[in-house]
């Protein structure tokens, strides 16, 4: 068989990848999930403007706990806030995803009630608990029953624009929580302008217009196609981002993905890999989300784990961009958002469709109590 010389190989045109074709990526995207993803930095700026227009009374005393109660995409901002509180605050921040609040929430504590639609039944139930407990409530919503109740009860209410799937409204659901926490003296101030400028650069680097050969989000989506992904955070806040990736991959790409966090996974899940090759899964993928400044012990945990599963799972790493924690969390999240949209395109599926969730809500609506 004749062999092509190196020189002649260099003259062969490189065919563009299908993910470089905007028409291909959006052919089953009638609600413009790609565009909503690309515009995330602008959403954050809009959310900042809205948040700065809401006045809060000074705290009478430092709360024993700050909590966000919400579900799904509406609660996502709480996971980011929790990581920032763990890194910078003097009080704990807890995310509650349930109908009821823990009994330790009481007078003087702060509870963010977050529901994008304003009609999430679990959040409305938890709102009633917070009010009964005498907590200071702050509502974040686009309207609905939550806005009605909070305004009637005299609680501060951040009204954000409606019309988005909650999972594409992270900026609207997160920035008010951070601005409120800063105004109350619970968190130090952030350089939002610098953070959002970084997200602008990320969007330019990862959008459809950046070709496959230089676009790592497209490359990872292609690597994930047809595989089961394990999403590993190399630390606690990275684990929170892994959970966000899991939700985006579930909802947008309609694929299963499973998150976990170092070092805990080294005490259990690492042994699950021993028999993973016998579980009938043809292709496993291990994606590790990293800060880039982890300790030598954490880096060793990751490298040794990858050696142990070599031959069973294909390993990938994604490193956060930015300098402070908010920049790192948002850039790493933004990366996963693009991956989930590109994976949806490869799967040939509408990234916005949530028929299974809607069916469940319909059935729940028939149940009393």
C-alpha positions in Angstrom: 0.0 0.0 0.0 1.4 3.4 -1.0 2.3 5.6 1.9 1.7 9.4 2.0 4.7 11.5 2.7 4.7 14.0 5.6 4.7 16.8 3.1 1.7 15.5 1.2 -0.2 14.8 4.5 0.3 18.5 5.4 -1.6 19.5 2.2 -4.7 17.4 3.1 -7.4 19.8 4.2 -8.7 19.3 7.7 -12.5 18.7 7.6 -14.3 20.9 10.2 -15.9 19.0 13.0 -19.7 18.9 13.1 -19.7 20.8 16.4 -18.1 23.7 14.5 -21.4 24.1 12.6 -23.8 26.2 14.5 -26.7 24.8 12.5 -25.8 21.3 13.6 -25.5 22.3 17.3 -28.8 24.2 17.3 -30.8 21.9 15.0 -32.7 20.5 17.9 -32.4 23.6 20.2 -35.6 25.6 19.6 -35.4 27.4 23.0 -31.8 28.6 22.2 -30.1 26.9 25.1 -26.7 27.4 23.3 -27.3 31.2 23.2 -28.5 31.3 26.8 -25.2 29.6 27.7 -23.1 31.9 25.7 -24.8 35.0 27.3 -24.1 33.9 30.9 -21.6 36.7 31.6 -24.2 39.3 30.6 -26.8 37.6 32.8 -24.4 37.9 35.7 -24.0 41.6 35.0 -27.8 42.1 34.8 -28.2 40.2 38.1 -25.7 42.4 39.8 -27.6 45.5 38.7 -30.9 44.1 40.0 -29.2 43.1 43.3 -27.7 46.5 44.0 -31.2 48.0 43.8 -32.5 46.1 46.8 -32.0 47.5 50.3 -31.4 45.3 53.3 -31.7 46.2 57.0 -28.5 45.8 59.0 -28.3 42.6 61.0 -29.4 42.9 64.6 -27.1 40.1 65.6 -24.9 37.6 63.9 -26.9 34.6 62.9 -26.0 31.1 64.0 -26.6 29.8 60.5 -27.4 31.0 57.0 -29.4 28.7 54.8 -30.7 28.6 51.3 -33.7 26.4 50.6 -34.5 25.5 47.0 -34.6 22.7 44.5 -32.9 21.9 41.2 -31.4 24.8 39.3 -32.9 27.3 41.7 -30.7 25.9 44.5 -27.5 25.8 42.5 -26.5 29.3 43.7 -26.6 28.0 47.2 -23.9 25.4 46.5 -21.6 28.2 45.3 -22.4 30.4 48.3 -21.7 27.5 50.7 -18.2 27.1 49.3 -17.5 30.8 49.6 -18.8 30.8 53.2 -16.6 27.8 54.0 -13.6 29.7 52.6 -14.3 33.2 53.9 -17.1 33.5 56.4 -17.5 33.2 60.2 -20.9 31.4 60.1 -22.0 28.2 58.4 -24.0 28.2 55.2 -26.3 25.2 54.5 -28.3 24.3 51.4 -31.6 22.7 52.1 -33.4 20.7 49.4 -36.5 19.5 51.1 -40.1 20.5 52.1 -39.0 21.3 55.6 -36.2 23.1 57.4 -34.1 21.6 60.1 -35.4 22.3 63.6 -32.2 24.2 64.5 -33.2 27.2 62.3 -34.5 29.8 64.5 -35.0 33.5 65.5 -32.4 35.7 63.9 -31.1 33.1 61.4 -31.1 34.0 57.7 -32.9 31.9 55.1 -32.7 32.5 51.4 -35.8 31.1 49.8 -34.9 30.5 46.1 -37.4 29.5 43.5 -37.0 30.6 39.9 -40.6 30.2 39.1 -41.8 31.2 42.6 -44.1 28.2 42.7 -41.8 25.3 43.7 -43.9 23.4 46.3 -40.9 22.3 48.4 -39.6 25.8 48.7 -43.0 27.3 49.6 -43.3 24.7 52.3 -39.9 25.6 53.6 -40.8 29.3 53.5 -43.6 28.6 55.9 -41.2 26.8 58.2 -38.8 29.7 58.1 -41.5 32.2 58.9 -42.8 30.1 61.8 -39.3 29.8 63.2 -38.8 33.6 63.2 -36.0 33.5 60.7 -35.0 36.5 58.5 -36.2 35.5 55.0 -34.7 36.8 51.7 -36.6 35.7 48.6 -35.0 35.2 45.2 -37.5 34.6 42.4 -39.0 35.7 39.2 -42.5 36.0 40.7 -45.2 33.5 41.5 -46.5 32.6 45.0 -43.1 33.1 46.7 -42.9 36.8 45.6 -46.5 37.3 46.7 -45.9 35.9 50.1 -42.5 37.6 50.7 -43.8 41.0 49.7 -46.9 40.6 51.8 -44.8 39.6 54.8 -42.4 42.4 54.3 -39.3 40.4 53.5 -36.6 41.6 51.0 -37.3 40.2 47.6 -35.0 40.0 44.6 -37.2 39.9 41.5 -35.2 38.4 38.6 -36.3 38.1 34.9 -38.5 35.1 34.1 -38.7 33.0 31.0 -35.5 30.9 31.4 -35.1 27.3 32.3 -33.9 27.4 35.9 -30.6 25.7 35.0 -29.7 28.5 32.7 -30.5 31.1 35.3 -27.4 30.5 37.6 -26.3 34.2 37.4 -29.8 35.4 38.4 -30.0 32.9 41.3 -26.4 33.3 42.6 -25.4 37.0 42.4 -28.3 38.3 44.6 -27.2 35.8 47.3 -23.6 37.1 47.2 -24.6 40.7 47.1 -27.0 40.3 50.0 -24.4 38.4 52.0 -21.8 41.1 51.3 -24.3 43.9 52.3 -25.0 42.1 55.6 -21.3 41.7 56.3 -21.4 37.9 56.1 -19.0 37.8 53.1 -16.1 40.1 52.0 -16.7 42.0 48.8 -15.9 40.5 45.4 -14.5 42.1 42.3 -17.5 41.3 40.1 -16.2 43.2 37.1 -13.0 41.3 37.0 -14.9 38.0 37.4 -17.3 38.7 34.6 -14.5 39.8 32.3 -13.0 36.4 32.8 -16.3 34.8 31.9 -16.3 36.9 28.7 -13.0 35.4 27.7 -14.2 31.9 28.5 -17.3 32.3 26.4 -15.1 33.5 23.4 -12.8 30.5 23.9 -15.6 27.9 24.2 -18.3 29.1 21.8 -19.2 27.4 18.6 -17.1 29.9 16.6 -14.0 28.5 18.2 -13.1 25.4 16.2 -12.9 21.9 17.6 -9.2 21.6 17.3 -8.7 24.5 19.8 -11.9 24.2 21.8 -11.5 21.8 24.8 -15.2 21.9 25.7 -16.1 20.4 22.3 -13.3 17.9 22.6 -14.5 16.7 26.0 -18.1 16.5 24.8 -16.9 14.2 21.9 -14.9 12.1 24.4 -18.1 11.7 26.6 -20.3 10.7 23.7 -21.6 7.2 24.3 -19.8 6.8 27.6 -20.8 6.9 31.3 -19.0 9.8 33.0 -17.7 9.8 36.6 -17.2 13.4 37.7 -14.6 13.8 40.4 -13.9 17.0 42.3 -10.4 17.2 43.6 -11.6 18.9 46.8 -14.8 20.1 48.4 -15.7 23.1 46.2 -14.6 21.2 43.1 -17.0 18.5 44.2 -19.8 21.1 44.3 -19.0 22.0 40.7 -19.0 18.3 39.8 -22.5 18.1 41.1 -23.5 21.0 38.9 -21.9 19.3 35.9 -23.9 16.2 36.8 -27.2 18.1 36.7 -26.4 19.9 33.5 -25.4 16.6 31.8 -28.6 15.0 33.1 -31.0 17.8 32.0 -29.3 19.1 28.8 -27.7 15.9 27.3 -30.2 13.4 28.9 -27.3 11.3 30.0 -26.5 9.7 33.4 -23.4 11.0 35.1 -22.2 10.4 38.7 -20.3 12.9 40.9 -18.0 12.3 43.8 -15.4 14.2 45.7 -11.8 13.6 46.9 -10.7 12.5 49.5 -14.0 10.8 50.4 -14.1 8.7 47.2 -10.8 7.1 48.1 -12.5 5.5 51.1 -15.2 3.7 49.1 -15.7 4.3 45.4 -12.2 3.5 44.5 -13.0 -0.1 45.3 -16.1 0.0 43.1 -13.7 0.3 40.1 -12.4 -3.1 40.8 -15.5 -4.7 39.3 -16.5 -1.9 37.0 -15.3 -3.8 34.0 -17.8 -6.6 34.7 -20.9 -4.3 35.0 -21.9 -4.3 31.3 -20.7 -0.8 30.6 -18.7 -0.6 27.5 -17.1 2.7 28.1 -16.3 4.6 31.3 -14.9 8.1 31.5 -13.3 9.7 34.6 -13.3 13.5 34.5 -11.4 15.2 37.4 -12.2 18.9 38.1 -9.2 20.7 39.6 -8.2 24.1 41.1 -4.6 23.7 39.9 -3.2 24.6 43.3 -4.1 21.4 45.2 -1.8 19.9 47.8 0.7 17.2 47.0 -1.4 14.7 48.9 -4.5 15.5 46.9 -2.6 15.4 43.6 -1.3 12.0 44.6 -4.8 10.7 45.4 -5.9 11.7 41.9 -2.8 10.2 40.1 -2.9 6.9 42.0 -6.6 6.5 41.5 -6.2 7.0 37.8 -3.5 4.3 37.8 -5.8 1.9 39.6 -8.5 2.3 37.1 -6.3 2.4 34.0 -7.7 0.1 31.3 -11.3 0.6 32.7 -11.8 4.3 32.4 -10.4 7.0 30.1 -9.1 9.9 32.3 -9.5 13.6 31.6 -8.7 16.7 33.7 -10.4 20.2 33.6 -8.6 23.0 35.4 -10.4 26.1 36.7 -9.4 29.6 35.4 -9.1 32.7 37.5 -7.5 33.9 40.7 -10.1 34.0 43.5 -12.5 31.3 44.4 -15.6 32.8 42.7 -13.7 33.2 39.4 -12.6 29.6 39.7 -16.0 28.2 40.5 -17.8 30.1 37.8 -15.2 29.4 35.1 -15.2 25.7 35.8 -19.0 25.6 35.9 -19.2 27.6 32.6 -16.9 25.0 31.0 -19.3 22.2 32.0 -22.3 24.1 30.7 -20.8 24.2 27.2 -19.9 20.6 27.4 -23.5 19.6 28.2 -24.9 21.6 25.3 -22.4 20.1 22.8 -23.1 16.6 24.2 -26.8 17.2 23.7 -26.1 18.1 20.0 -24.1 14.9 19.6 -26.9 12.9 21.2 -29.4 14.4 18.8 -31.6 15.7 21.6 -33.4 18.9 22.6 -31.4 20.2 25.5 -34.3 22.2 27.0 -36.9 19.4 27.0 -37.8 18.2 30.5 -40.8 15.9 29.8 -39.9 13.4 32.5 -39.8 16.1 35.2 -43.1 17.6 33.9 -44.8 14.2 34.1 -43.6 13.8 37.7 -45.0 17.2 38.6 -48.3 16.4 37.1 -48.6 13.2 39.1 -47.5 15.0 42.3 -50.2 17.6 41.7 -52.8 15.0 42.1 -51.5 14.0 45.6 -52.8 15.6 48.7 -50.4 16.5 51.5 
